[in-house]
Amino acid sequence: MKRLLTAAVGVPIVLAAVFLLPTAWFFLFMAVVLEGAAFEYVTIVRPRAPHAPLALLFVLVPLLG
């Protein structure tokens, strides 16, 4: 149920961003979304790889996006 609620809120926001935002604002929006995804990934992986340089992802992911 939680994923359905997230999709019901997220899909209209993403579609509005794709079709309505100018290029610079869309890039900023996507950088924020990718940063959130990187944070979630680091939260999941950190217990299994405590000494890995995962904080570097917070810098590289938006740059690569």
N, CA and C atoms as an extended XYZ file, in Angstrom:
195
Properties=species:S:1:pos:R:3:atomname:S:1:resname:S:1:resid:I:1 pbc="F F F"
N         0.821       -1.195        0.000 N   MET     1
C         0.000        0.000        0.000 CA  MET     1
C         0.867        1.263        0.000 C   MET     1
N         2.004        1.169        0.703 N   LYS     2
C         2.892        2.327        0.778 CA  LYS     2
C         3.466        2.671       -0.598 C   LYS     2
N         3.828        1.647       -1.377 N   ARG     3
C         4.378        1.896       -2.716 CA  ARG     3
C         3.325        2.464       -3.646 C   ARG     3
N         2.094        2.025       -3.508 N   LEU     4
C         1.019        2.549       -4.337 CA  LEU     4
C         0.783        4.027       -4.037 C   LEU     4
N         0.814        4.398       -2.766 N   LEU     5
C         0.653        5.799       -2.384 CA  LEU     5
C         1.821        6.636       -2.901 C   LEU     5
N         3.024        6.101       -2.797 N   THR     6
C         4.199        6.806       -3.314 CA  THR     6
C         4.088        7.011       -4.822 C   THR     6
N         3.649        5.985       -5.529 N   ALA     7
C         3.483        6.106       -6.980 CA  ALA     7
C         2.373        7.093       -7.332 C   ALA     7
N         1.296        7.086       -6.562 N   ALA     8
C         0.179        7.995       -6.838 CA  ALA     8
C         0.591        9.451       -6.669 C   ALA     8
N         1.532        9.709       -5.787 N   VAL     9
C         2.016       11.073       -5.582 CA  VAL     9
C         3.189       11.376       -6.516 C   VAL     9
N         4.081       10.399       -6.687 N   GLY    10
C         5.307       10.634       -7.440 CA  GLY    10
C         5.141       10.736       -8.936 C   GLY    10
N         4.279        9.920       -9.507 N   VAL    11
C         4.118        9.917      -10.959 CA  VAL    11
C         3.628       11.266      -11.489 C   VAL    11
N         2.599       11.880      -10.901 N   PRO    12
C         2.205       13.203      -11.404 CA  PRO    12
C         3.294       14.270      -11.251 C   PRO    12
N         4.062       14.183      -10.174 N   ILE    13
C         5.140       15.151       -9.966 CA  ILE    13
C         6.219       14.982      -11.034 C   ILE    13
N         6.596       13.747      -11.314 N   VAL    14
C         7.619       13.489      -12.322 CA  VAL    14
C         7.119       13.893      -13.713 C   VAL    14
N         5.874       13.571      -14.032 N   LEU    15
C         5.334       13.954      -15.339 CA  LEU    15
C         5.267       15.478      -15.486 C   LEU    15
N         4.882       16.159      -14.430 N   ALA    16
C         4.853       17.623      -14.478 CA  ALA    16
C         6.267       18.172      -14.676 C   ALA    16
N         7.245       17.568      -13.999 N   ALA    17
C         8.629       18.028      -14.150 CA  ALA    17
C         9.118       17.816      -15.575 C   ALA    17
N         8.804       16.666      -16.154 N   VAL    18
C         9.269       16.357      -17.510 CA  VAL    18
C         8.673       17.313      -18.537 C   VAL    18
N         7.386       17.598      -18.407 N   PHE    19
C         6.713       18.364      -19.446 CA  PHE    19
C         6.643       19.870      -19.187 C   PHE    19
N         6.807       20.312      -17.944 N   LEU    20
C         6.588       21.721      -17.646 CA  LEU    20
C         7.836       22.508      -17.238 C   LEU    20
N         8.826       21.836      -16.707 N   LEU    21
C         9.994       22.574      -16.218 CA  LEU    21
C        10.945       22.940      -17.349 C   LEU    21
N        11.537       24.136      -17.273 N   PRO    22
C        12.605       24.482      -18.221 CA  PRO    22
C        13.831       23.588      -17.965 C   PRO    22
N        14.743       23.589      -18.889 N   THR    23
C        15.878       22.661      -18.843 CA  THR    23
C        16.686       22.757      -17.547 C   THR    23
N        17.039       23.946      -17.120 N   ALA    24
C        17.863       24.098      -15.922 CA  ALA    24
C        17.139       23.602      -14.675 C   ALA    24
N        15.868       23.913      -14.564 N   TRP    25
C        15.098       23.457      -13.400 CA  TRP    25
C        14.895       21.945      -13.427 C   TRP    25
N        14.728       21.382      -14.615 N   PHE    26
C        14.592       19.935      -14.739 CA  PHE    26
C        15.872       19.253      -14.298 C   PHE    26
N        17.023       19.794      -14.695 N   PHE    27
C        18.298       19.229      -14.270 CA  PHE    27
C        18.427       19.282      -12.755 C   PHE    27
N        18.047       20.395      -12.147 N   LEU    28
C        18.111       20.516      -10.697 CA  LEU    28
C        17.168       19.515      -10.027 C   LEU    28
N        15.968       19.375      -10.565 N   PHE    29
C        15.007       18.410      -10.034 CA  PHE    29
C        15.578       16.995      -10.097 C   PHE    29
N        16.149       16.621      -11.226 N   MET    30
C        16.713       15.285      -11.374 CA  MET    30
C        17.921       15.074      -10.466 C   MET    30
N        18.721       16.116      -10.258 N   ALA    31
C        19.859       16.003       -9.347 CA  ALA    31
C        19.385       15.726       -7.922 C   ALA    31
N        18.303       16.375       -7.514 N   VAL    32
C        17.753       16.137       -6.176 CA  VAL    32
C        17.195       14.715       -6.067 C   VAL    32
N        16.509       14.258       -7.092 N   VAL    33
C        15.969       12.897       -7.086 CA  VAL    33
C        17.103       11.875       -7.040 C   VAL    33
N        18.137       12.078       -7.830 N   LEU    34
C        19.276       11.158       -7.823 CA  LEU    34
C        20.016       11.186       -6.496 C   LEU    34
N        20.096       12.340       -5.883 N   GLU    35
C        20.738       12.446       -4.567 CA  GLU    35
C        19.951       11.648       -3.531 C   GLU    35
N        18.631       11.725       -3.599 N   GLY    36
C        17.790       10.928       -2.695 CA  GLY    36
C        17.968        9.442       -2.922 C   GLY    36
N        18.074        9.026       -4.179 N   ALA    37
C        18.301        7.623       -4.492 CA  ALA    37
C        19.671        7.164       -3.992 C   ALA    37
N        20.678        8.001       -4.128 N   ALA    38
C        22.016        7.662       -3.633 CA  ALA    38
C        22.007        7.535       -2.114 C   ALA    38
N        21.288        8.422       -1.439 N   PHE    39
C        21.190        8.348        0.020 CA  PHE    39
C        20.527        7.037        0.450 C   PHE    39
N        19.462        6.652       -0.234 N   GLU    40
C        18.778        5.405        0.093 CA  GLU    40
C        19.689        4.200       -0.159 C   GLU    40
N        20.426        4.227       -1.251 N   TYR    41
C        21.358        3.147       -1.569 CA  TYR    41
C        22.440        3.032       -0.495 C   TYR    41
N        23.011        4.162       -0.102 N   VAL    42
C        24.056        4.146        0.930 CA  VAL    42
C        23.495        3.613        2.248 C   VAL    42
N        22.269        3.981        2.586 N   THR    43
C        21.643        3.495        3.816 CA  THR    43
C        21.489        1.974        3.780 C   THR    43
N        21.169        1.424        2.624 N   ILE    44
C        20.994       -0.019        2.505 CA  ILE    44
C        22.338       -0.746        2.519 C   ILE    44
N        23.341       -0.200        1.853 N   VAL    45
C        24.618       -0.894        1.669 CA  VAL    45
C        25.584       -0.702        2.837 C   VAL    45
N        25.486        0.395        3.561 N   ARG    46
C        26.449        0.725        4.617 CA  ARG    46
C        26.680       -0.410        5.631 C   ARG    46
N        25.659       -1.111        6.130 N   PRO    47
C        25.938       -2.193        7.087 CA  PRO    47
C        26.764       -3.337        6.492 C   PRO    47
N        26.652       -3.570        5.215 N   ARG    48
C        27.381       -4.680        4.584 CA  ARG    48
C        28.792       -4.292        4.153 C   ARG    48
N        29.043       -3.005        3.956 N   ALA    49
C        30.360       -2.526        3.537 CA  ALA    49
C        30.712       -1.281        4.351 C   ALA    49
N        31.031       -1.468        5.638 N   PRO    50
C        31.235       -0.299        6.501 CA  PRO    50
C        32.446        0.562        6.144 C   PRO    50
N        33.440        0.002        5.458 N   HIS    51
C        34.655        0.766        5.154 CA  HIS    51
C        34.715        1.230        3.698 C   HIS    51
N        33.680        0.985        2.943 N   ALA    52
C        33.666        1.415        1.538 CA  ALA    52
C        33.461        2.931        1.465 C   ALA    52
N        34.046        3.567        0.471 N   PRO    53
C        33.908        5.030        0.340 CA  PRO    53
C        32.558        5.421       -0.287 C   PRO    53
N        31.479        5.097        0.399 N   LEU    54
C        30.147        5.332       -0.145 CA  LEU    54
C        29.755        6.806       -0.129 C   LEU    54
N        30.374        7.601        0.721 N   ALA    55
C        30.054        9.032        0.760 CA  ALA    55
C        30.430        9.711       -0.559 C   ALA    55
N        31.341        9.117       -1.282 N   LEU    56
C        31.738        9.654       -2.588 CA  LEU    56
C        30.567        9.632       -3.576 C   LEU    56
N        29.613        8.733       -3.354 N   LEU    57
C        28.439        8.673       -4.223 CA  LEU    57
C        27.631        9.961       -4.186 C   LEU    57
N        27.600       10.629       -3.043 N   PHE    58
C        26.817       11.857       -2.919 CA  PHE    58
C        27.354       12.967       -3.819 C   PHE    58
N        28.622       12.881       -4.171 N   VAL    59
C        29.219       13.864       -5.081 CA  VAL    59
C        29.130       13.393       -6.526 C   VAL    59
N        29.403       12.117       -6.755 N   LEU    60
C        29.493       11.609       -8.123 CA  LEU    60
C        28.145       11.412       -8.808 C   LEU    60
N        27.139       10.984       -8.067 N   VAL    61
C        25.839       10.686       -8.701 CA  VAL    61
C        25.223       11.919       -9.368 C   VAL    61
N        25.104       13.063       -8.692 N   PRO    62
C        24.555       14.221       -9.402 CA  PRO    62
C        25.440       14.695      -10.562 C   PRO    62
N        26.744       14.573      -10.414 N   LEU    63
C        27.634       14.996      -11.494 CA  LEU    63
C        27.471       14.090      -12.719 C   LEU    63
N        27.343       12.805      -12.483 N   LEU    64
C        27.169       11.878      -13.599 CA  LEU    64
C        25.792       12.021      -14.241 C   LEU    64
N        24.800       12.425      -13.423 N   GLY    65
C        23.456       12.640      -13.970 CA  GLY    65
C        23.471       13.774      -14.927 C   GLY    65
